[in-house]
Each structure stands twice: as structure tokens, then as C-alpha cells.
Amino acid sequence: MRNSTRVSFFTLTAYFDTGDFKYFCFIIVMSLYFFKVGANMFLIVIICMNRSLHEPMYMFLCSLFVNELVGSTGLFPFLLFQILSDVHTVSAPLCFLQIFCLYIYSNIQFCNLAVMSYDRYLAICCPLQYSTRMTSNNVAILIALSWLYPFVTVLLLISLSSTLQLCGSIIDKVYCDNCSIVKLACSDTTVNNIYGLVCLCALALLVILIVNSYIKIFKVCFSGSRQMRQKALNTCIPHLASLLNFSCGGSFEILQNRFDMRHLPNVMHIFLSLYWLTCQPLFNPVVYGLNLTKIRITCKNIIFGKI
């Protein structure tokens, strides 16, 4: 066993010296952050303030947009500070706090997408049962569960990792992540690995359930009228696009954590690490804002001063 020590700080080694170019990077990242926060906040306010959007699908979307704020806030202020810093270190408590925020974000994202797929399944495949199953109480319960389950699972994950004896403090990334910390451990990590695998299997099961829901939806759509098919596709395609985008980004991150990716250029390594955290908060407001008719019309009315 290597010598273990109490780690107070972690060093992030994926950053590299960009000279004065760091100020340009800072402005770009800050602009992206403000745009993402602004776009998601705008859609949250639109849904909350318009009674015509107080339907289950839009309530689930509101939960999705709130979660995007959690993910963006868990990453971007930290990135902005590190870009301008000459020494890329982070205290252990702040590192675990960031892991908590980012893992909460990713788990809630999948839970929200699963709830939204169930909502679309009921609306399209079981329309006569929709109003009785998707009551306001059931909507509130589904949203609460989609936040509570990730909170509990990630809290347990952090509690397991924070008690490990560490033999190093080097994280080869631009932000903190749980797998990197577990790799630094010189104590037994069997429980951590098993629990991580169980959580990963649970997320994979959610994805399978989501895909199965949309397969059933498309079967019903293509057996119905053209008008029904078009209406169903208009609401389902944004959900599928969001799922595909986030799943691909998450897969990049999992592959990097599980396999040796040191042969990749550093810029590509950073891009793959950040894709799932930076693109989704930008992707969702744009996709849902442009593709869902009610949201698009309401946005136009507000922007052009018609209401």
C-alpha cells in the first residue's frame, strides 16, 4: 500500500498555459454561461406565468430547465475562476461540492427525460387514461421523485468517496469528478466500484425504458392518421434529440473514466469532458423553444410585445 495522507487540495492538470488568450477564453465561457442561464430562466418564467402552459408536459419541461441551471452553476463559475488562475488547485470540500452538483444534474436529467417519455406515452398511446393518471398531484409526485432519487443516490456516492484514504491529489481534468478521486485511493474501493456500477445500471435501465416508450409511441403514430403522426412527432422529436445528445455526451465521459485516453490530444480530452455539461444546457432551451408550438408562439408574443 502507498503512503496515504489527508488531502486538503486537489490539483487539476488538464489546464494548460494559454498566455493572454485566457482572457478571450474567459469572455467566451462567461458569455455562454450568461446565455444559458438567461435562456433557461426565460423559458421557466414563460411556463410559470402563462396558464395555457400549465400542463403536465410543460411542468416537466420547467423541471428540466431548472436542472439546467443547477448543472451550469455547478460548472461555469468554477471554470471561469480556473481560467484566470495561475495555479489550478481546488479545496477538497469544494471539489466534493462540485461533484455533488454535477452528478445530481446528470441523474436528474435522465429522470426528467424518463418522466417526460412516460407523459408522452400516456398522452399518445393511452389518451383516455391521460387525464386520470396525469393529475396535478401525480405530476408533483413525479417531479419530486425525479429530484429526490438522484439527491439520495449521489449523497451516498459522495459519502463513500469522501471517507477514502487517498494517496495522491492529481486530477487529470478541468473539473472534479468522482471516478478520478476513487482512482487516487489507496484503501479498498470495492464498495465504491459496486455502488457506482449499480448506479450506472440504474441509469441504463432508465434509458431502456425511455427508448421502449418511444418505440411504442412511434408504433401508434405510424398506424394513425397523418395529422396525428405529425402532432406526435412534433412533441416527441425534441425529447429524443435531448436524450440522444445527453446520452452521447455522458458516454464520452464514462469511456474517458473507464479507459486510458492519454493518447488523445489535450484539447480533445477537454472537449469530451465538457461536452455533456456545456452543450445540454444550451441545447434544451433552443430545441424545445423552437420545436414546441405553444412555447414558440408565446416567446414570439412576448418578444414582439403582443401580450
Buried (B, 14 or more C-beta within 10 A) or exposed (E): EEEBEEBEEBBBEBBEEEEEEBEEBBEEBBEBBEBBBEBBBBBBEBBEEBEEBBBBBBBBBBBBBBBBBBBBBBBBBBBBEBBEEEEBEBEBEEBBBBBBBBBBBBBBBBBBBBBBBBBBBBBBBEEEEBEEBBEEEEBEEBBEEBBEBBEEBBEEBBEBBBEBBBBBBEBBBBBBBBBBBBBBBBEEBEEBEEBBEEBEEBBEEBBEEBBEBBEBBBEBBEEEEEEBBEBBBEBBEBBBBBBEBBBEBBEBBBEBBEEEBEEEEEEEBBEBBBBBBBBBBBBBBEBBBEBBEBBEEBBEEBEEEEE
